[in-house]
């Protein structure tokens, strides 16, 4: 794995909410979320399922993209996923 690549990712939580985060190893991070040791938000919303990940060139770019996606409304996030061919329901 190229450690210079960072990702922004979207998870579907067990309560049908979305969680957006960044990582340089998304599979490992999803496993951490599902073990209950990830973000406080996902701890009681397990299991989580990876819906989307997007590679970026730097941690800074990934964090900017994360902030951009988090600002979207729920409806806009659903549309974003739909436009990327992801059926989250």
Phi and psi restraints in degrees (range 20) as a CNS / XPLOR table:
assign (resid 1 and name C) (resid 2 and name N)
       (resid 2 and name CA) (resid 2 and name C) 1.0 -82.0 20.0 2
assign (resid 2 and name N) (resid 2 and name CA)
       (resid 2 and name C) (resid 3 and name N) 1.0 111.3 20.0 2
assign (resid 2 and name C) (resid 3 and name N)
       (resid 3 and name CA) (resid 3 and name C) 1.0 -69.7 20.0 2
assign (resid 3 and name N) (resid 3 and name CA)
       (resid 3 and name C) (resid 4 and name N) 1.0 -8.5 20.0 2
assign (resid 3 and name C) (resid 4 and name N)
       (resid 4 and name CA) (resid 4 and name C) 1.0 -80.7 20.0 2
assign (resid 4 and name N) (resid 4 and name CA)
       (resid 4 and name C) (resid 5 and name N) 1.0 -8.5 20.0 2
assign (resid 4 and name C) (resid 5 and name N)
       (resid 5 and name CA) (resid 5 and name C) 1.0 -95.1 20.0 2
assign (resid 5 and name N) (resid 5 and name CA)
       (resid 5 and name C) (resid 6 and name N) 1.0 133.7 20.0 2
assign (resid 5 and name C) (resid 6 and name N)
       (resid 6 and name CA) (resid 6 and name C) 1.0 -120.0 20.0 2
assign (resid 6 and name N) (resid 6 and name CA)
       (resid 6 and name C) (resid 7 and name N) 1.0 157.8 20.0 2
assign (resid 6 and name C) (resid 7 and name N)
       (resid 7 and name CA) (resid 7 and name C) 1.0 -132.1 20.0 2
assign (resid 7 and name N) (resid 7 and name CA)
       (resid 7 and name C) (resid 8 and name N) 1.0 148.6 20.0 2
assign (resid 7 and name C) (resid 8 and name N)
       (resid 8 and name CA) (resid 8 and name C) 1.0 -106.3 20.0 2
assign (resid 8 and name N) (resid 8 and name CA)
       (resid 8 and name C) (resid 9 and name N) 1.0 141.7 20.0 2
assign (resid 8 and name C) (resid 9 and name N)
       (resid 9 and name CA) (resid 9 and name C) 1.0 -138.6 20.0 2
assign (resid 9 and name N) (resid 9 and name CA)
       (resid 9 and name C) (resid 10 and name N) 1.0 156.3 20.0 2
assign (resid 9 and name C) (resid 10 and name N)
       (resid 10 and name CA) (resid 10 and name C) 1.0 -122.9 20.0 2
assign (resid 10 and name N) (resid 10 and name CA)
       (resid 10 and name C) (resid 11 and name N) 1.0 128.1 20.0 2
assign (resid 10 and name C) (resid 11 and name N)
       (resid 11 and name CA) (resid 11 and name C) 1.0 -109.2 20.0 2
assign (resid 11 and name N) (resid 11 and name CA)
       (resid 11 and name C) (resid 12 and name N) 1.0 149.6 20.0 2
assign (resid 11 and name C) (resid 12 and name N)
       (resid 12 and name CA) (resid 12 and name C) 1.0 -101.9 20.0 2
assign (resid 12 and name N) (resid 12 and name CA)
       (resid 12 and name C) (resid 13 and name N) 1.0 121.2 20.0 2
assign (resid 12 and name C) (resid 13 and name N)
       (resid 13 and name CA) (resid 13 and name C) 1.0 -87.5 20.0 2
assign (resid 13 and name N) (resid 13 and name CA)
       (resid 13 and name C) (resid 14 and name N) 1.0 164.5 20.0 2
assign (resid 13 and name C) (resid 14 and name N)
       (resid 14 and name CA) (resid 14 and name C) 1.0 -62.8 20.0 2
assign (resid 14 and name N) (resid 14 and name CA)
       (resid 14 and name C) (resid 15 and name N) 1.0 -21.3 20.0 2
assign (resid 14 and name C) (resid 15 and name N)
       (resid 15 and name CA) (resid 15 and name C) 1.0 -94.0 20.0 2
assign (resid 15 and name N) (resid 15 and name CA)
       (resid 15 and name C) (resid 16 and name N) 1.0 15.6 20.0 2
assign (resid 15 and name C) (resid 16 and name N)
       (resid 16 and name CA) (resid 16 and name C) 1.0 70.6 20.0 2
assign (resid 16 and name N) (resid 16 and name CA)
       (resid 16 and name C) (resid 17 and name N) 1.0 15.5 20.0 2
assign (resid 16 and name C) (resid 17 and name N)
       (resid 17 and name CA) (resid 17 and name C) 1.0 -91.6 20.0 2
assign (resid 17 and name N) (resid 17 and name CA)
       (resid 17 and name C) (resid 18 and name N) 1.0 163.2 20.0 2
assign (resid 17 and name C) (resid 18 and name N)
       (resid 18 and name CA) (resid 18 and name C) 1.0 -103.2 20.0 2
assign (resid 18 and name N) (resid 18 and name CA)
       (resid 18 and name C) (resid 19 and name N) 1.0 146.3 20.0 2
assign (resid 18 and name C) (resid 19 and name N)
       (resid 19 and name CA) (resid 19 and name C) 1.0 -124.4 20.0 2
assign (resid 19 and name N) (resid 19 and name CA)
       (resid 19 and name C) (resid 20 and name N) 1.0 133.3 20.0 2
assign (resid 19 and name C) (resid 20 and name N)
       (resid 20 and name CA) (resid 20 and name C) 1.0 -119.2 20.0 2
assign (resid 20 and name N) (resid 20 and name CA)
       (resid 20 and name C) (resid 21 and name N) 1.0 131.4 20.0 2
assign (resid 20 and name C) (resid 21 and name N)
       (resid 21 and name CA) (resid 21 and name C) 1.0 -148.2 20.0 2
assign (resid 21 and name N) (resid 21 and name CA)
       (resid 21 and name C) (resid 22 and name N) 1.0 -177.9 20.0 2
assign (resid 21 and name C) (resid 22 and name N)
       (resid 22 and name CA) (resid 22 and name C) 1.0 -129.3 20.0 2
assign (resid 22 and name N) (resid 22 and name CA)
       (resid 22 and name C) (resid 23 and name N) 1.0 153.3 20.0 2
assign (resid 22 and name C) (resid 23 and name N)
       (resid 23 and name CA) (resid 23 and name C) 1.0 -166.1 20.0 2
assign (resid 23 and name N) (resid 23 and name CA)
       (resid 23 and name C) (resid 24 and name N) 1.0 160.8 20.0 2
assign (resid 23 and name C) (resid 24 and name N)
       (resid 24 and name CA) (resid 24 and name C) 1.0 -100.7 20.0 2
assign (resid 24 and name N) (resid 24 and name CA)
       (resid 24 and name C) (resid 25 and name N) 1.0 0.3 20.0 2
assign (resid 24 and name C) (resid 25 and name N)
       (resid 25 and name CA) (resid 25 and name C) 1.0 -148.1 20.0 2
assign (resid 25 and name N) (resid 25 and name CA)
       (resid 25 and name C) (resid 26 and name N) 1.0 87.1 20.0 2
assign (resid 25 and name C) (resid 26 and name N)
       (resid 26 and name CA) (resid 26 and name C) 1.0 -64.1 20.0 2
assign (resid 26 and name N) (resid 26 and name CA)
       (resid 26 and name C) (resid 27 and name N) 1.0 -43.3 20.0 2
assign (resid 26 and name C) (resid 27 and name N)
       (resid 27 and name CA) (resid 27 and name C) 1.0 -59.6 20.0 2
assign (resid 27 and name N) (resid 27 and name CA)
       (resid 27 and name C) (resid 28 and name N) 1.0 -43.7 20.0 2
assign (resid 27 and name C) (resid 28 and name N)
       (resid 28 and name CA) (resid 28 and name C) 1.0 -64.3 20.0 2
assign (resid 28 and name N) (resid 28 and name CA)
       (resid 28 and name C) (resid 29 and name N) 1.0 -40.0 20.0 2
assign (resid 28 and name C) (resid 29 and name N)
       (resid 29 and name CA) (resid 29 and name C) 1.0 -66.5 20.0 2
assign (resid 29 and name N) (resid 29 and name CA)
       (resid 29 and name C) (resid 30 and name N) 1.0 -41.2 20.0 2
assign (resid 29 and name C) (resid 30 and name N)
       (resid 30 and name CA) (resid 30 and name C) 1.0 -62.7 20.0 2
assign (resid 30 and name N) (resid 30 and name CA)
       (resid 30 and name C) (resid 31 and name N) 1.0 -41.7 20.0 2
assign (resid 30 and name C) (resid 31 and name N)
       (resid 31 and name CA) (resid 31 and name C) 1.0 -61.2 20.0 2
assign (resid 31 and name N) (resid 31 and name CA)
       (resid 31 and name C) (resid 32 and name N) 1.0 -39.0 20.0 2
assign (resid 31 and name C) (resid 32 and name N)
       (resid 32 and name CA) (resid 32 and name C) 1.0 -64.3 20.0 2
assign (resid 32 and name N) (resid 32 and name CA)
       (resid 32 and name C) (resid 33 and name N) 1.0 -43.7 20.0 2
assign (resid 32 and name C) (resid 33 and name N)
       (resid 33 and name CA) (resid 33 and name C) 1.0 -59.2 20.0 2
assign (resid 33 and name N) (resid 33 and name CA)
       (resid 33 and name C) (resid 34 and name N) 1.0 -45.8 20.0 2
assign (resid 33 and name C) (resid 34 and name N)
       (resid 34 and name CA) (resid 34 and name C) 1.0 -71.1 20.0 2
assign (resid 34 and name N) (resid 34 and name CA)
       (resid 34 and name C) (resid 35 and name N) 1.0 -17.2 20.0 2
assign (resid 34 and name C) (resid 35 and name N)
       (resid 35 and name CA) (resid 35 and name C) 1.0 -85.3 20.0 2
assign (resid 35 and name N) (resid 35 and name CA)
       (resid 35 and name C) (resid 36 and name N) 1.0 -7.2 20.0 2
assign (resid 35 and name C) (resid 36 and name N)
       (resid 36 and name CA) (resid 36 and name C) 1.0 89.4 20.0 2
assign (resid 36 and name N) (resid 36 and name CA)
       (resid 36 and name C) (resid 37 and name N) 1.0 4.9 20.0 2
assign (resid 36 and name C) (resid 37 and name N)
       (resid 37 and name CA) (resid 37 and name C) 1.0 -107.0 20.0 2
assign (resid 37 and name N) (resid 37 and name CA)
       (resid 37 and name C) (resid 38 and name N) 1.0 8.7 20.0 2
assign (resid 37 and name C) (resid 38 and name N)
       (resid 38 and name CA) (resid 38 and name C) 1.0 -83.9 20.0 2
assign (resid 38 and name N) (resid 38 and name CA)
       (resid 38 and name C) (resid 39 and name N) 1.0 -140.3 20.0 2
assign (resid 38 and name C) (resid 39 and name N)
       (resid 39 and name CA) (resid 39 and name C) 1.0 -67.8 20.0 2
assign (resid 39 and name N) (resid 39 and name CA)
       (resid 39 and name C) (resid 40 and name N) 1.0 150.6 20.0 2
assign (resid 39 and name C) (resid 40 and name N)
       (resid 40 and name CA) (resid 40 and name C) 1.0 -56.5 20.0 2
assign (resid 40 and name N) (resid 40 and name CA)
       (resid 40 and name C) (resid 41 and name N) 1.0 -36.9 20.0 2
assign (resid 40 and name C) (resid 41 and name N)
       (resid 41 and name CA) (resid 41 and name C) 1.0 -59.8 20.0 2
assign (resid 41 and name N) (resid 41 and name CA)
       (resid 41 and name C) (resid 42 and name N) 1.0 -41.1 20.0 2
assign (resid 41 and name C) (resid 42 and name N)
       (resid 42 and name CA) (resid 42 and name C) 1.0 -86.4 20.0 2
assign (resid 42 and name N) (resid 42 and name CA)
       (resid 42 and name C) (resid 43 and name N) 1.0 -13.8 20.0 2
assign (resid 42 and name C) (resid 43 and name N)
       (resid 43 and name CA) (resid 43 and name C) 1.0 -53.3 20.0 2
assign (resid 43 and name N) (resid 43 and name CA)
       (resid 43 and name C) (resid 44 and name N) 1.0 -42.3 20.0 2
assign (resid 43 and name C) (resid 44 and name N)
       (resid 44 and name CA) (resid 44 and name C) 1.0 -105.3 20.0 2
assign (resid 44 and name N) (resid 44 and name CA)
       (resid 44 and name C) (resid 45 and name N) 1.0 15.8 20.0 2
assign (resid 44 and name C) (resid 45 and name N)
       (resid 45 and name CA) (resid 45 and name C) 1.0 -123.2 20.0 2
assign (resid 45 and name N) (resid 45 and name CA)
       (resid 45 and name C) (resid 46 and name N) 1.0 31.2 20.0 2
assign (resid 45 and name C) (resid 46 and name N)
       (resid 46 and name CA) (resid 46 and name C) 1.0 -89.1 20.0 2
assign (resid 46 and name N) (resid 46 and name CA)
       (resid 46 and name C) (resid 47 and name N) 1.0 154.9 20.0 2
assign (resid 46 and name C) (resid 47 and name N)
       (resid 47 and name CA) (resid 47 and name C) 1.0 -78.6 20.0 2
assign (resid 47 and name N) (resid 47 and name CA)
       (resid 47 and name C) (resid 48 and name N) 1.0 157.3 20.0 2
assign (resid 47 and name C) (resid 48 and name N)
       (resid 48 and name CA) (resid 48 and name C) 1.0 -107.6 20.0 2
assign (resid 48 and name N) (resid 48 and name CA)
       (resid 48 and name C) (resid 49 and name N) 1.0 154.4 20.0 2
assign (resid 48 and name C) (resid 49 and name N)
       (resid 49 and name CA) (resid 49 and name C) 1.0 -128.9 20.0 2
assign (resid 49 and name N) (resid 49 and name CA)
       (resid 49 and name C) (resid 50 and name N) 1.0 132.0 20.0 2
assign (resid 49 and name C) (resid 50 and name N)
       (resid 50 and name CA) (resid 50 and name C) 1.0 -71.9 20.0 2
assign (resid 50 and name N) (resid 50 and name CA)
       (resid 50 and name C) (resid 51 and name N) 1.0 124.6 20.0 2
assign (resid 50 and name C) (resid 51 and name N)
       (resid 51 and name CA) (resid 51 and name C) 1.0 -103.1 20.0 2
assign (resid 51 and name N) (resid 51 and name CA)
       (resid 51 and name C) (resid 52 and name N) 1.0 -37.1 20.0 2
assign (resid 51 and name C) (resid 52 and name N)
       (resid 52 and name CA) (resid 52 and name C) 1.0 -154.7 20.0 2
assign (resid 52 and name N) (resid 52 and name CA)
       (resid 52 and name C) (resid 53 and name N) 1.0 141.8 20.0 2
assign (resid 52 and name C) (resid 53 and name N)
       (resid 53 and name CA) (resid 53 and name C) 1.0 -142.4 20.0 2
assign (resid 53 and name N) (resid 53 and name CA)
       (resid 53 and name C) (resid 54 and name N) 1.0 147.0 20.0 2
assign (resid 53 and name C) (resid 54 and name N)
       (resid 54 and name CA) (resid 54 and name C) 1.0 -134.5 20.0 2
assign (resid 54 and name N) (resid 54 and name CA)
       (resid 54 and name C) (resid 55 and name N) 1.0 121.7 20.0 2
assign (resid 54 and name C) (resid 55 and name N)
       (resid 55 and name CA) (resid 55 and name C) 1.0 -78.9 20.0 2
assign (resid 55 and name N) (resid 55 and name CA)
       (resid 55 and name C) (resid 56 and name N) 1.0 139.8 20.0 2
assign (resid 55 and name C) (resid 56 and name N)
       (resid 56 and name CA) (resid 56 and name C) 1.0 -133.4 20.0 2
assign (resid 56 and name N) (resid 56 and name CA)
       (resid 56 and name C) (resid 57 and name N) 1.0 163.8 20.0 2
assign (resid 56 and name C) (resid 57 and name N)
       (resid 57 and name CA) (resid 57 and name C) 1.0 -79.4 20.0 2
assign (resid 57 and name N) (resid 57 and name CA)
       (resid 57 and name C) (resid 58 and name N) 1.0 -21.3 20.0 2
assign (resid 57 and name C) (resid 58 and name N)
       (resid 58 and name CA) (resid 58 and name C) 1.0 -149.6 20.0 2
assign (resid 58 and name N) (resid 58 and name CA)
       (resid 58 and name C) (resid 59 and name N) 1.0 163.3 20.0 2
assign (resid 58 and name C) (resid 59 and name N)
       (resid 59 and name CA) (resid 59 and name C) 1.0 -61.6 20.0 2
assign (resid 59 and name N) (resid 59 and name CA)
       (resid 59 and name C) (resid 60 and name N) 1.0 -39.9 20.0 2
assign (resid 59 and name C) (resid 60 and name N)
       (resid 60 and name CA) (resid 60 and name C) 1.0 -59.5 20.0 2
assign (resid 60 and name N) (resid 60 and name CA)
       (resid 60 and name C) (resid 61 and name N) 1.0 -45.9 20.0 2
assign (resid 60 and name C) (resid 61 and name N)
       (resid 61 and name CA) (resid 61 and name C) 1.0 -63.4 20.0 2
assign (resid 61 and name N) (resid 61 and name CA)
       (resid 61 and name C) (resid 62 and name N) 1.0 -41.2 20.0 2
assign (resid 61 and name C) (resid 62 and name N)
       (resid 62 and name CA) (resid 62 and name C) 1.0 -63.5 20.0 2
assign (resid 62 and name N) (resid 62 and name CA)
       (resid 62 and name C) (resid 63 and name N) 1.0 -41.9 20.0 2
assign (resid 62 and name C) (resid 63 and name N)
       (resid 63 and name CA) (resid 63 and name C) 1.0 -66.4 20.0 2
assign (resid 63 and name N) (resid 63 and name CA)
       (resid 63 and name C) (resid 64 and name N) 1.0 -37.2 20.0 2
assign (resid 63 and name C) (resid 64 and name N)
       (resid 64 and name CA) (resid 64 and name C) 1.0 -64.5 20.0 2
assign (resid 64 and name N) (resid 64 and name CA)
       (resid 64 and name C) (resid 65 and name N) 1.0 -43.4 20.0 2
assign (resid 64 and name C) (resid 65 and name N)
       (resid 65 and name CA) (resid 65 and name C) 1.0 -65.9 20.0 2
assign (resid 65 and name N) (resid 65 and name CA)
       (resid 65 and name C) (resid 66 and name N) 1.0 -39.9 20.0 2
assign (resid 65 and name C) (resid 66 and name N)
       (resid 66 and name CA) (resid 66 and name C) 1.0 -58.5 20.0 2
assign (resid 66 and name N) (resid 66 and name CA)
       (resid 66 and name C) (resid 67 and name N) 1.0 -48.0 20.0 2
assign (resid 66 and name C) (resid 67 and name N)
       (resid 67 and name CA) (resid 67 and name C) 1.0 -60.8 20.0 2
assign (resid 67 and name N) (resid 67 and name CA)
       (resid 67 and name C) (resid 68 and name N) 1.0 -41.5 20.0 2
assign (resid 67 and name C) (resid 68 and name N)
       (resid 68 and name CA) (resid 68 and name C) 1.0 -60.8 20.0 2
assign (resid 68 and name N) (resid 68 and name CA)
       (resid 68 and name C) (resid 69 and name N) 1.0 -45.9 20.0 2
assign (resid 68 and name C) (resid 69 and name N)
       (resid 69 and name CA) (resid 69 and name C) 1.0 -69.2 20.0 2
assign (resid 69 and name N) (resid 69 and name CA)
       (resid 69 and name C) (resid 70 and name N) 1.0 -37.8 20.0 2
assign (resid 69 and name C) (resid 70 and name N)
       (resid 70 and name CA) (resid 70 and name C) 1.0 -65.1 20.0 2
assign (resid 70 and name N) (resid 70 and name CA)
       (resid 70 and name C) (resid 71 and name N) 1.0 -27.9 20.0 2
assign (resid 70 and name C) (resid 71 and name N)
       (resid 71 and name CA) (resid 71 and name C) 1.0 -72.2 20.0 2
assign (resid 71 and name N) (resid 71 and name CA)
       (resid 71 and name C) (resid 72 and name N) 1.0 -19.7 20.0 2
assign (resid 71 and name C) (resid 72 and name N)
       (resid 72 and name CA) (resid 72 and name C) 1.0 -66.6 20.0 2
assign (resid 72 and name N) (resid 72 and name CA)
       (resid 72 and name C) (resid 73 and name N) 1.0 149.5 20.0 2
assign (resid 72 and name C) (resid 73 and name N)
       (resid 73 and name CA) (resid 73 and name C) 1.0 -70.8 20.0 2
assign (resid 73 and name N) (resid 73 and name CA)
       (resid 73 and name C) (resid 74 and name N) 1.0 165.9 20.0 2
assign (resid 73 and name C) (resid 74 and name N)
       (resid 74 and name CA) (resid 74 and name C) 1.0 -56.1 20.0 2
assign (resid 74 and name N) (resid 74 and name CA)
       (resid 74 and name C) (resid 75 and name N) 1.0 -46.1 20.0 2
assign (resid 74 and name C) (resid 75 and name N)
       (resid 75 and name CA) (resid 75 and name C) 1.0 -60.8 20.0 2
assign (resid 75 and name N) (resid 75 and name CA)
       (resid 75 and name C) (resid 76 and name N) 1.0 -42.0 20.0 2
assign (resid 75 and name C) (resid 76 and name N)
       (resid 76 and name CA) (resid 76 and name C) 1.0 -66.2 20.0 2
assign (resid 76 and name N) (resid 76 and name CA)
       (resid 76 and name C) (resid 77 and name N) 1.0 -35.7 20.0 2
assign (resid 76 and name C) (resid 77 and name N)
       (resid 77 and name CA) (resid 77 and name C) 1.0 -66.2 20.0 2
assign (resid 77 and name N) (resid 77 and name CA)
       (resid 77 and name C) (resid 78 and name N) 1.0 -41.7 20.0 2
assign (resid 77 and name C) (resid 78 and name N)
       (resid 78 and name CA) (resid 78 and name C) 1.0 -61.3 20.0 2
assign (resid 78 and name N) (resid 78 and name CA)
       (resid 78 and name C) (resid 79 and name N) 1.0 -43.5 20.0 2
assign (resid 78 and name C) (resid 79 and name N)
       (resid 79 and name CA) (resid 79 and name C) 1.0 -64.8 20.0 2
assign (resid 79 and name N) (resid 79 and name CA)
       (resid 79 and name C) (resid 80 and name N) 1.0 -41.8 20.0 2
assign (resid 79 and name C) (resid 80 and name N)
       (resid 80 and name CA) (resid 80 and name C) 1.0 -56.5 20.0 2
assign (resid 80 and name N) (resid 80 and name CA)
       (resid 80 and name C) (resid 81 and name N) 1.0 -48.4 20.0 2
assign (resid 80 and name C) (resid 81 and name N)
       (resid 81 and name CA) (resid 81 and name C) 1.0 -63.5 20.0 2
assign (resid 81 and name N) (resid 81 and name CA)
       (resid 81 and name C) (resid 82 and name N) 1.0 -44.5 20.0 2
assign (resid 81 and name C) (resid 82 and name N)
       (resid 82 and name CA) (resid 82 and name C) 1.0 -58.8 20.0 2
assign (resid 82 and name N) (resid 82 and name CA)
       (resid 82 and name C) (resid 83 and name N) 1.0 -43.0 20.0 2
assign (resid 82 and name C) (resid 83 and name N)
       (resid 83 and name CA) (resid 83 and name C) 1.0 -66.9 20.0 2
assign (resid 83 and name N) (resid 83 and name CA)
       (resid 83 and name C) (resid 84 and name N) 1.0 -18.3 20.0 2
assign (resid 83 and name C) (resid 84 and name N)
       (resid 84 and name CA) (resid 84 and name C) 1.0 -100.5 20.0 2
assign (resid 84 and name N) (resid 84 and name CA)
       (resid 84 and name C) (resid 85 and name N) 1.0 15.4 20.0 2
assign (resid 84 and name C) (resid 85 and name N)
       (resid 85 and name CA) (resid 85 and name C) 1.0 72.4 20.0 2
assign (resid 85 and name N) (resid 85 and name CA)
       (resid 85 and name C) (resid 86 and name N) 1.0 24.9 20.0 2
assign (resid 85 and name C) (resid 86 and name N)
       (resid 86 and name CA) (resid 86 and name C) 1.0 -108.3 20.0 2
assign (resid 86 and name N) (resid 86 and name CA)
       (resid 86 and name C) (resid 87 and name N) 1.0 117.8 20.0 2
assign (resid 86 and name C) (resid 87 and name N)
       (resid 87 and name CA) (resid 87 and name C) 1.0 -96.1 20.0 2
assign (resid 87 and name N) (resid 87 and name CA)
       (resid 87 and name C) (resid 88 and name N) 1.0 103.3 20.0 2
assign (resid 87 and name C) (resid 88 and name N)
       (resid 88 and name CA) (resid 88 and name C) 1.0 -86.6 20.0 2
assign (resid 88 and name N) (resid 88 and name CA)
       (resid 88 and name C) (resid 89 and name N) 1.0 -13.0 20.0 2
